Amino acid sequence: RTLQCCASRVLGRMSDSGQSVLLATAGYDHTIRFWEAPTGVCYKTLQHPDSQVNQLQITADRQRIAAAGNPSLRLFEINSGPPSALTTYDGHTSNVTAVGFEADGKWMYTASEDGTLKLWDLRAAGCQREYESGSPINSVALHPNQVEIVSGDRDGNIRVWDLAQNACSAELVPDGDKSIQSLSIARDASTLAAANVRGSVFLWRLGPAPGCGESRASADLEQCGSSAEPAEPTEPAEAREAREARAPSAADGAEPRHAEVGGAVPSRLRIEPLQKLQAHASYVIRCIISPDCRRLATTSADHTTKVWDMANNFSCEETLSGHQRWVWDAVFSADSAYLVTASSDQTARLWDLADGVTLQHYTGHHKAVTSIALHDGPV
């Protein structure tokens, strides 16, 4: 089989609805680029003039793409004629570091280095809720039940925000004040992963707390949330890479310290420590659990991406080498067999996880590529 044939098989095949797979990348050159996944050809470029792009997210219906910048978030129509932002969401006062959508597409969440987590009803104007973390937030993950959001911040705190009870319901401090860089929750709601600046990844087993059922809930954003004032803005994202390059790069091997799980309201989640991985010698930038919940991928400042077998005691299944600088982001294909990575070397790569080879390079950015969005599943 040729590499292009293999790439075409996983990402270039047309869906039943006749729509092509969507693959987009963005970074520090202020552009969002859309790619023909099997060929590596860029077919559309959107301008993001205000700032670098910190994260991308495509809506479930494949009609819009959200770009998190500094300090605003822009929502673009993907298939519109002249490419322009459909809506701009203002309210954060520093880098927007995370963005995601509720399963039904009714509301969106954002988090920022200003220390706040905000919820936005896409059918109404303005921010409907705000939660104050007290420290710059680096990563956020929405629980599959759609009623809890987990945040990780620069001071090493992981907090569970219960949207139904409108309060923090649990807190974890896995490694003192070591910054939490990335979070991921398995689609089957079985596992929470958190990565930090020491190259460590912490895993917890999730389940319903005693007396809580498994049913999916939905938050009512019409009720007002926290109105706490945001923290003062922190350093610009442009300085982050230089600052983090001076951060400690080796773990001390100590066991994690788990703070008591507790918050302002009773938690509907049972959170049990599962495992600690010393994943990289340098710190982890992104961790992500595959859609089939069998693999964990970690990207690092050491220029590699590692893939871990969740069913085999998190053994290292593959080390993907090839990027020349930091690997900032990664996303699995819908069947969990392939991975796309983005790097400061100004490229993105498509990997076949069966044999660890690069199937396609995506070149055209002029600065670091820090974010990827992929939609190759059904609408």
TARABEL-V95820 format. One record per residue. N is the residue number from 1. PSI is psi as a letter, one per 30 degrees, with the letter a starting at -180 (none if undefined). OMEGA is omega in whole degrees, 0 to 359 (999 if undefined). BURIAL is # if it has 16 or more other C-alpha atoms within 10 Angstrom, else .. Layout:
N;PSI;OMEGA;BURIAL
N;PSI;OMEGA;BURIAL
This chain:
1;k;177;.
2;l;180;.
3;e;181;.
4;e;177;.
5;e;180;.
6;e;178;.
7;e;180;#
8;e;183;#
9;e;184;.
10;e;188;#
11;f;186;#
12;f;182;#
13;k;180;#
14;k;178;.
15;l;181;.
16;f;181;.
17;f;179;.
18;g;181;.
19;k;176;.
20;l;174;#
21;k;178;#
22;k;176;#
23;k;181;#
24;k;176;#
25;l;178;#
26;l;181;#
27;b;190;#
28;f;177;#
29;g;174;#
30;g;176;#
31;l;171;#
32;k;184;#
33;k;176;#
34;k;190;#
35;k;163;#
36;j;191;#
37;e;184;#
38;f;186;#
39;f;183;#
40;g;180;#
41;k;175;.
42;k;183;#
43;f;178;.
44;k;177;.
45;k;175;.
46;k;177;#
47;k;175;.
48;i;194;#
49;f;189;.
50;e;188;.
51;a;168;#
52;l;175;#
53;k;183;#
54;e;178;#
55;k;176;#
56;k;175;#
57;k;179;#
58;k;178;#
59;l;184;#
60;e;180;#
61;g;176;.
62;g;183;#
63;f;186;.
64;l;175;#
65;k;179;#
66;k;179;#
67;j;180;#
68;k;182;#
69;b;181;#
70;j;2;#
71;g;187;#
72;l;172;#
73;k;178;#
74;k;177;#
75;k;184;#
76;k;167;#
77;k;184;#
78;e;188;#
79;g;180;.
80;l;180;.
81;c;176;.
82;k;183;.
83;k;179;.
84;l;181;.
85;k;176;#
86;e;182;.
87;k;172;.
88;k;181;.
89;j;179;#
90;l;179;.
91;e;173;.
92;l;182;#
93;g;176;#
94;a;183;#
95;k;171;#
96;j;189;#
97;f;182;#
98;k;176;#
99;k;177;#
100;l;183;#
101;k;171;#
102;l;189;#
103;e;181;.
104;f;178;.
105;g;182;.
106;e;180;.
107;l;185;#
108;l;175;#
109;k;176;#
110;l;174;#
111;l;191;#
112;l;172;#
113;f;173;#
114;f;175;#
115;g;183;#
116;l;171;#
117;k;184;#
118;k;176;#
119;k;185;#
120;k;173;#
121;j;184;#
122;f;178;.
123;f;183;.
124;l;181;.
125;k;172;.
126;l;179;.
127;k;182;#
128;f;179;#
129;l;176;#
130;k;177;#
131;k;184;#
132;j;180;#
133;f;181;#
134;f;179;#
135;l;179;#
136;k;181;#
137;k;180;#
138;f;187;#
139;l;180;#
140;k;175;#
141;k;178;#
142;k;177;#
143;k;179;#
144;f;177;#
145;f;176;#
146;g;183;#
147;f;175;#
148;k;176;#
149;k;180;#
150;k;179;#
151;k;174;#
152;k;187;#
153;l;186;#
154;f;179;#
155;g;176;#
156;g;182;#
157;k;170;#
158;k;182;#
159;k;175;#
160;k;180;#
161;j;180;#
162;j;185;#
163;f;178;#
164;e;179;.
165;f;174;#
166;h;182;#
167;l;174;#
168;k;184;#
169;f;180;#
170;l;178;#
171;k;177;#
172;k;174;#
173;i;189;#
174;f;187;#
175;h;180;#
176;b;184;.
177;g;180;.
178;k;187;#
179;k;172;#
180;j;185;#
181;e;187;#
182;k;177;#
183;l;173;#
184;k;176;#
185;k;179;#
186;k;181;#
187;f;177;#
188;g;176;.
189;g;183;#
190;f;192;.
191;k;171;#
192;k;176;#
193;k;178;#
194;k;181;#
195;k;181;#
196;a;186;#
197;f;177;#
198;g;183;#
199;g;182;#
200;k;172;#
201;k;180;#
202;k;181;#
203;k;174;#
204;k;173;#
205;k;181;.
206;l;175;#
207;l;178;#
208;k;175;#
209;l;178;.
210;k;180;.
211;f;179;.
212;k;180;.
213;l;181;.
214;f;188;.
215;k;180;.
216;k;180;.
217;l;177;.
218;k;182;.
219;k;177;#
220;j;185;.
221;f;179;#
222;f;176;.
223;k;182;.
224;k;178;.
225;a;181;#
226;k;178;.
227;g;181;.
228;k;178;.
229;k;179;.
230;l;177;#
231;l;176;#
232;k;179;.
233;k;178;#
234;a;186;.
235;l;175;.
236;l;179;.
237;f;181;#
238;f;181;.
239;f;188;.
240;e;183;.
241;e;179;.
242;e;180;.
243;e;184;.
244;f;177;.
245;f;179;.
246;f;181;.
247;l;178;.
248;k;185;.
249;g;181;#
250;k;180;.
251;l;181;#
252;f;176;.
253;g;181;.
254;l;176;.
255;k;181;.
256;k;174;.
257;j;181;.
258;j;176;.
259;l;176;.
260;k;179;.
261;j;181;#
262;l;181;.
263;a;183;#
264;f;181;.
265;l;178;.
266;k;181;.
267;k;174;#
268;f;181;#
269;k;166;#
270;k;184;.
271;j;184;#
272;k;177;.
273;k;183;.
274;e;184;.
275;l;171;.
276;k;176;#
277;k;166;.
278;i;194;#
279;e;184;#
280;l;175;#
281;e;172;#
282;l;190;#
283;l;183;#
284;k;179;#
285;e;181;#
286;k;168;#
287;k;184;#
288;k;178;#
289;k;183;#
290;l;180;#
291;e;179;#
292;g;176;.
293;g;180;#
294;f;183;.
295;l;172;#
296;k;176;#
297;k;177;#
298;k;176;#
299;l;191;#
300;l;172;#
301;f;178;#
302;g;175;#
303;g;182;#
304;l;168;#
305;k;177;#
306;k;179;#
307;k;187;#
308;k;181;#
309;j;184;#
310;f;181;#
311;f;183;.
312;h;177;.
313;h;178;.
314;h;175;#
315;l;181;.
316;j;183;#
317;e;185;#
318;k;168;#
319;j;184;.
320;j;181;#
321;k;180;.
322;e;175;.
323;k;184;#
324;f;179;.
325;a;184;#
326;k;173;#
327;j;189;#
328;e;189;#
329;l;177;#
330;l;176;#
331;k;178;#
332;l;168;#
333;l;184;#
334;f;180;#
335;g;176;.
336;g;183;#
337;f;185;#
338;l;182;#
339;k;172;#
340;k;181;#
341;l;180;#
342;k;189;#
343;l;173;#
344;f;177;#
345;g;174;#
346;g;180;#
347;l;166;#
348;l;182;#
349;k;172;#
350;k;184;#
351;k;169;#
352;j;185;#
353;f;178;#
354;e;181;.
355;g;174;.
356;g;181;#
357;l;175;.
358;k;179;#
359;e;183;#
360;k;172;#
361;k;176;#
362;j;185;#
363;k;181;#
364;f;174;.
365;l;183;#
366;f;175;.
367;a;184;#
368;k;174;#
369;j;189;#
370;f;184;#
371;k;180;#
372;k;168;#
373;k;181;#
374;k;173;#
375;j;178;#
376;g;177;#
377;a;179;.
378;l;178;.
379;none;999;.
